């Protein structure tokens, strides 16, 4: 407990009763922070919903684009790879393989990039209200998850309706835990990056290149056997969580095989560690986000 | 209103104690001759680091004061004197580089710049703003009509906010922020944007806060507003806390200071400023142990 001293006279002494007065702007304990976040859950969901709705407002068709965008991009892939080029690159059901890869990876790209910019893009909100700032990256990731619902449905419809048709098995439900783990992982990475992008905005510029590199390491549009001769790349891919998500969805939807226990474990570990580290790092910087 | 309260002697319970805070902004300096020609830009590039060295601007310097229950405090000062920074520090939006702010409850800041999501309707923005301040859906439903009435918006409440005039936007934001029944209300220039009807409503709102033993801070360039609504005034200049007194006294000294500066007699103006600053009683705080510690 420090006592402030001033040399000038006359001095007035003000007693501070900490029972009545609290320090303003001080970051709460980590557990209190989590409780505060939980208390703001309706804010998080409302913010996410409002932004999903308003995201396409300037277009004539409005929210219909939430469905139209994945349908059109799926049709484009079908037109080029299924009808014009008719390649398979040695992959069984290449159209399904490609669409699952592209759609799933896009979910992570959008969520991670938006999460990383959650602090720089919401300065007005941050300066207007006092709330746990981690609500922002969480709201953005919930928004991406919500707008990913039509994308996932369209993706599965393409797998059903484009030749070769796949049989629907109980394994299709394994898509849900895979996407949930992907959501957790995206959230964690977004929370780790957001304070960094606020401090060094240049990181935001680099992010799109890093995401492209990441895409090449996720076997989105080529066979994962391509790197069989390069053990280093193969190992990196085996520990690439987004690739593991894509692989799990492909296995359960296209190849009617359950993803291995090892893949689930690695993926769950990545998701849990990313969220825990993200929350901790984000919480530690909480006091600095209001600065100009 | 107790207009004769002597600053420094505190009868009522304090709601805000500001203990020796300082705020320093760090910005990048851009080379001065950037716009002149291309060669100078190349020269600037060659010089390298020297052109983009960070500059430190002191926005607040060792500011201390105590605000009490029922106080309505006007803050005056020239542009860039640190008034808005002080409001942001009080609201907990900026953490001071040194010093501490203690408050009885979370102060709510009403600023003109606080924008919400402009592509959604005013009604949705009300809900969003209230949720951000920690209200529940049920509490918002109960207060929704009051907020709309306070904002003075009618059918426009269901139009997207980017179709609002700046005055309408400011009124809506005032209404949202006033909805939480804050014990400590910070108003930053918001009163200058509204029409006469809105000014009356917001004055009534501030009176209500002070009558419920709360505290209001108002930043305004209109000295008349401060003299007519406040019982106490602060004068801040270039980050220094110059004076704390009744609005009339402070307004008189401030006007005479500005007059001297404008007359060209700046030295005399600075002398007034220095004398007033020196006559401020120094403040020190002692922390009473809180109940949790005392009970052990």
Interface residues (C-beta under 8 A of the other chain):
Chain A: X1 X2 X3 X4 X5 X6 X7 X8 X9 X10 X11 X12 X13 X14 X15 X16 X17 X18 X19 X20 X21 X22 X23 X24 X25 X39 X40 X42 X43 X46 X47 X50 X51 X53 X54 X57 X58 X124 X125 X126 X127 X128 X129 X130 X131 X135 X287 X288 X290 X291 X292
Chain B: X8 X10 X13 X14 X17 X19 X20 X25 X66 X88 X89 X90 X91 X92 X93 X94 X95 X100 X101 X102 X103 X104 X106 X107 X109 X111 X113 X114 X115 X116 X117 X119 X120 X124 X127 X128 X129 X131 X132 X133 X134 X136 X137 X160 X173 X278 X281 X282 X283 X284 X285 X286 X287 X288 X289 X290 X291
